[in-house]
Amino acid sequence: MGALNEPMVKPSFFKGMRGRDTLWFYIFISPWLAGFLLLYFGPMIASLILSLTNYSVLLPTKFVGLYNFEQMIKDQLLTISIWNTVYYAGLSVPLGTVIALLLAVFLNREDIWGRSFFRSAYYIPSIMPIVAVSILWIWLLQPRYGLINSFLNLLSIRGPNWLGDPAWAKTGLVLMSLTGIGTSFVIFLAALQGVPRHLYEAAELDGANAVQKFFNVTVPMISPSIFFVLVIGFINSFQVFTQAYIMTEGGPADSTLFYVLYLYRQAFNYFKMGYASAMAWFLFIVIVILTVIQFRLSSRWVHYGS
Amino acid sequence: MRTTAVSRRTFLKYSAGALGVTALAACAPVGAPAAAPAGGEAAPAAAEQLTLSFWSEGAAEWAEQMNAQYMEANPNINIEFVTFQWGEMTPKLMTASAGGTAPNITRQDRFRMAGWAGRGGAEPLDSFVDQYGINAEDYWPATWAEGVWQGTVYSIPFYTDGRFVFWNKDIFAEEGLDPDAPPPTQDWEAMVDLAARLTKTADDGAVDIMGFVPSQMLGYGNGGDYVYAWANDGEFMKDDRTAWMDNPKLVETLQWQADVIEAVGGMDKAAEYSAGWPTIAGFSPFGAGNLAMMVSGDWVLMDISKYYEGMNFGMAPWHMRGSDTDVTGFAGGFCLAVPAGAPNLDETFAFLDVLASRDSQVLQAVLGQSIPCLKEAALSDEVVNSSPYPELRRMANESMEYANFRPITPVGQLIQDLWTFPGTGRDWVLYGQKSPEQACADMQAQVQQQLDEFWASV
């Protein structure tokens, strides 16, 4: 009972050393907090409200309930854009992750001549402006004179019309997405350097070969990084926009009409901001669900212990 | 000398303070006027200064000259000029309009005006027309019509451009054709045959010389898709509230475009060929002698004279289907408009009058080799003779008398995207995914839905 009779200590944010630290904490994060509230959270809430209206920027806005969401179900082009986006994400994220991981493993070896140069060389394309990269890739993927088809010709393979054939256009953009693996590559490289050497030595003592060491030591030890790269990769690839906007304009025959490109057209070509807001919220919910699923599944293969 | 040690904590405090002040400063409106000096009076001249903002899709050289002249003649006016690539201004204008910071004047694509006007995004210009004695009869009919929505004037036509069939006379002569005789555009079946006949394949199976691809592709051709529809008596709208994308005439037109592409080797060949040409001036398959015929705009004349001097080519209007005498044309181009809610309307109108004037239109026509929307200016010697090909220039400019125009509707952008742009709509047919009937029916459903939604919202 004695504890109940003690005077209640009021939480003090700004008293004493702890309070001052708290105050400075909030001052330091205030630019981010203000930016988040004003530029992200505010517009998100606004777009949620707008998704229930026919907002078109210029005309008076009317509440339309779930009309926009009903129209989404009937919209054939929306279905195509979802398929295109899922196809792109499903191919580009695993492919990019595997290639970035293999590159990182290779360039983590100490016996590689010019290691620093190659590390920089693989990272630099990922920080190049996407517009410049897109224009470069238009020519790399050019069917008759492009570097990729010229290389395939050496192997007696007639390369496809990457960006001009609906059957290949998405694959062409997936190839291009490999330009951006530099960021994942650097994350993997950092993670690999954190794997204790004695684990490899122990595995070797147990007779493990290189492949066994990779799957039983390396992959589990860097699994948090792989998980991070996958989550961020899926979030980003579901929002793919610029390359299709610049390189293919969604074509040919809607084959690169990605979800966000279609959303952009609805909003800025056709003044259908309410519909675009509904689309944005659908995408947000899909990404949240996918991320939650990935987190749930991660408990089976991601190891946080040392 | 006395020095003061700054602790890490103090440094961080001041840094945070400075960051906060910077952030607040960054939040101040860009165009906010500087505060008057405390305790003093602002200079009289500064008080009279006025800034007008002017946005333009392209034509920067013309705009900068006009702005400089206007500011010199009106020292109290400052023109804030922003230029955009074609098609890039709409999103910015939309967000600026939403934020109440739209410019005073825009120079924008004319066919989009109905979309802006119908949604209340443009200032009615009837009072400007009255005040400055603008006479609709002075302008080419198509260009004036596109700026009027529901009987109200919303834009002043500025410049226009036509669409014509171009042919390479050398390729025609090599094939044993009369190089001076224009392609038989009145006979669509003959055009299919001619396209196939003029197409030549290289050793590796790729197209070396393309006979003709009627549809706009990445790399060449522009705007023919509308011309063929009009040549076939095709209309896109029945009335303001009813789309007509499933018009049988449009179905026929789309089928014919697919037939031509099939005749030259199919869409795979055409797309592969198209991918070999960058969409920048100086890299024209027509100019390089790898394209026998194309439909494009009269601006091609400037490109040919600049990059392919001495090229032996012809240029002629497109005939109405089945008629040896009647021709049709296309009036594209730009207008000058005032976004809704623009401040300082009196000063804006005064500047608009100068931008829309004859001298201004002539300057743009000479610099950009376009067609002034004022008839007298378009037919003047100073404009016609500024062209490296005066006879063709005169023919192009005179064609504006009979030129057609895109449907005046708030859903004009969607119609254009579906009917002409690579990527969607017409691609369904050209890539063999849908029959022309099905494609046109699907386009009809999309356009009509957007139209219904528009009319339900006004």
Interface residues (C-beta under 8 A of the other chain):
Chain A: W24 I27 F28 S30 P31 A34 N54 S56 V57 L58 L59 P60 K62 Q71 Q76 L77 I138 Q142 P143 R144 Y145 N161 L163 G164 D165 P166 T248 E249 G250 G251 P252 A253 D254 L257 R265 A267 F268 N269 Y270 F271 K272
Chain B: L12 K13 A16 L19 G20 A23 T90 P91 M94 T95 S97 A98 G115 W116 R119 G120 G121 D204 A206 D268 A271 E272 S274 A275 G276 P278 A340 V411 Q413 L414 D417 F421 P422 G423 T424 D427 W428 L430 Y431 Q433 D442 Q446 Q449 Q450 E453 A456 S457 V458
